[in-house]
Amino acid sequence: MNGSNIGRTAKRLRWAVWIFWGCIILAYIAGRLGLSLRGAVEVQAHSSAAESGTPMIVADVTILLLSVALYQLSRMLGAIGEGDLFSARVVGAFRSFAFWLLVVAVVWIVAPIVAVFLTGPGETHRLEFRLQLRDVLTIGIALILFLVARLLERARTIDEEMREIV
């Protein structure tokens, strides 16, 4: 696979990320507003941690953080589409994507605990720590992405050395 094929694939993936991102945002907004398509399709938005008293603001923050992560992924794919395979811009955007994905996973885990401490003094407190497979997988994937970012940095160094030789 040569550089132009990689660039073309990156451009297509960037469009796919934008479409996916837009669908997520539209579905979430429709769910938050309780919109439906003439009774045929009903979209609901709720926090999976709502049973433990976590407010919907956590879901809102999660969507915002996921949007930041997808924006960074889009930046990376755009740079690759322009021909930068191992540039500092690509590595930085990729590392930023991994970081924001990790932040999303940490919010999923920490938010229910923080919500317990933010409740009023007259309310009963019940702290239930739930660690879902989704949380563990997201953290694991984000950590693997940090490793891939280090590999990209190493590839950039090798690429620069090869250019100096030629």
Summary of the structure (lengths in Angstrom):
residues: 166
radius of gyration: 20.2
end to end distance: 21.8
largest distance: 72.7
contacts: 441
relative contact order: 0.12
helix: 74%
strand: 2%
